[in-house]
Amino acid sequence: MRVPSIGLTSDERRIVAEGYRLAEHMLRNYHDKPSVMATIGRWLARLRGMVLARD
């Protein structure tokens, strides 16, 4: 990610760049939890599959 160079000293640019690197590292493997409706939908789909498999 590019760091703005206008109005910042080289030390400030390094600090901002390091902040970007830390944020990218922290968010690298982040995944949003599914919503309640998505969880219920998957549960119902599995239940439907189990019921249909019995027949």
Backbone hydrogen bonds, N-H to C=O, Kabsch-Sander energy under -0.5 kcal/mol:
donor,donor_aa,acceptor,acceptor_aa,energy
8,L,5,S,-0.7
13,R,9,T,-2.4
14,R,10,S,-2.1
15,I,11,D,-2.1
16,V,12,E,-2.4
17,A,13,R,-2.6
18,E,14,R,-2.4
19,G,15,I,-2.1
20,Y,16,V,-2.3
21,R,17,A,-2.3
22,L,18,E,-2.6
23,A,19,G,-2.5
24,E,20,Y,-2.6
25,H,21,R,-2.3
26,M,22,L,-2.6
27,L,23,A,-2.1
28,R,24,E,-0.6
28,R,25,H,-0.7
30,Y,27,L,-1.1
39,T,35,S,-2.2
40,I,36,V,-2.6
41,G,37,M,-2.5
42,R,38,A,-2.3
43,W,39,T,-2.2
44,L,40,I,-2.8
45,A,41,G,-2.1
46,R,42,R,-2.3
47,L,43,W,-2.4
48,R,44,L,-2.8
49,G,45,A,-2.2
50,M,46,R,-2.2
51,V,47,L,-2.4
52,L,48,R,-2.5
53,A,49,G,-1.7
54,R,50,M,-1.0
55,D,51,V,-0.8
